[in-house]
Amino acid sequence: MHERMLDKSTQPSDAEMTDFIGHPVADAWSALRHFLAETYNIAPVFNPGGKKYGWNLQHRAGGRPLCEMYPENGSFTALVVLGKVELEQALGKIDTFGPVVQKALLETPRFHDGCWMYIRVSDPSTCQQDVQDIQRLILVKKKPPKKKADSPG
């Protein structure tokens, strides 16, 4: 079991979460948070989680879950839920993903409406690739909103 932030009495700060994860994996955590904030213009909701899961950040777009992030000592886990059609799209590009996301795509149990992929980012040598792959899964799940073009002045 990976050590998670289970103390529900105090919501951890961003700095406490990144310190808990530790570098260089914390840089990948920050990159994924930045991607979600910038691409979808959303702020995470802090959730104290259950007994086993601990504090997590829930990123929702249009009321639907986009990605949940669980800080762990030395790693973090990203939860990406793909519907049946989205899963088929991701599987169609499976060769373009790194080994961590390929394994999640192939081994996550399937339900009639898709799958819940818990993707652990823990290896410093692959964490940047893992986050890029997670970002691509999120882009399959939900296209980013169109940015408003600057009006000519």
N, C-alpha and C positions, 0 to 999 in steps of 0.2 A: 504494500500500500504506500502510495506517495504521500508525503507530509503536506497537508493543506492548512490554510488559515481557518481554524475552527472556532476561535474565540468570538462568539456572537455579541459580546458586550460592547465591543468597540469596532467601528468600521475602519478598516485599514486605509491609510493614505496611499496615493500613487507611489510615493517614495518607499513606503513600507512594503508595498507589493513588489516593486522592482528589486529592492534589497533582498527580500525573501526568495525571489526567483534566482537572483545572482546573475552576474555577467559571464558569458556573452548572451545567454539565452534571454535575459531581460531586455536586451536590445531588440530581439525578435518580437517579444511581447509588446514593446512600445511601438514597433513598426506596424503590427497588426491593429493596435488601438488607433494609431494615426490614420491608417488606411480606412478603417470603418468610419471614423469621424469625418474625414475629408471627402470620401467617396459618396457617403450616404447622408452626410450632414446630420448625424445623430450622436447623442451623448449616451453613455451607458447608464444603466440603472444598477446600483449596488444591491446585491441580494445576499443575505447571510447564509443561504443554502441549507441543506439538510445536515444530519449528523456526520455523514461520511464525506460530503462534498465541500463544505465550508464556503467562505466568501467567494462570490463570482461576479462578473460583470455581464449583464445581459444587454445585448444590442438588438433593438427591435426597429423595424421599419414598417410603417403602416399598420402597427399593432401586431405584426407577425414576427416571430423570432428569426433573427438573421445569423447571429453567432453568440455563443456564451463562452466566456473565458474564465478559467479556474487557475489562479496562481498556486504554484507548488514549490517546495524547496528544491531548487535546482532544475525546475522544468515548469511547464504550464500545459494545460489541456484546453483545446478549442473544441466546442461542440457545434457541428454544422448539421442541420437536419435537411436532407434533400428529399423532395417528393419523388414519385415514381418517374415522371418525365425528366426531371432534373438529373436524377441518378443515371438514367439511360444516356443523357447528354454527356455527363462526366465520364461514364464508362466508355463512351465512344472516343474519348481523348485520353484514355488511361495511359498510353505510352508516353504522353507528354508530361506526366507527373513523376515526382521523385518517389523513392521506395516507401516512405512513410505513408504518403497519401494513397499510393497504389494499394498498399496493404489494407488501409482503412476501407477503400472502395470495394475491394474483393472480399474482405472478411467480416465486415459489419453485418449483423443479422438484418434480414429484409422483412418488412411488413407489407401489407397490401398497398399501403400508400407511400412507401419509400423506406428510408433508414435514418437512424440517428448515429452519426459518426463522431466518436470521441477521439480526437487526434492529439496525441501527446507530443509536444515539442520539447526535446530534452538533449539532443546531441548537438554540442556546439559546432561540429563540422557540417551539419546539415540544417541547422535551425533557420537560416535565411531562406533556403530552398523550401523548407516545410511551410514557412509563412507565406511565401509567394504562391505555393500550391493551394493553401487554405484560402487565400485571397481569390484565386481563380475559381474555387468551388463556390465561394460566396457570390461571385459575379455570375455564375451559372444559375444560382438560386434566385438572385434578384438583380435585374439591370439597374445601374445607378440612375438617379434622377438626372434629367437634362439640366445642365448649368445654364443660367440665364446669361445671354451675351450682353456685354457692356453696350449700353446705348451710345451711339455716336454723339459727341458733345460738341 
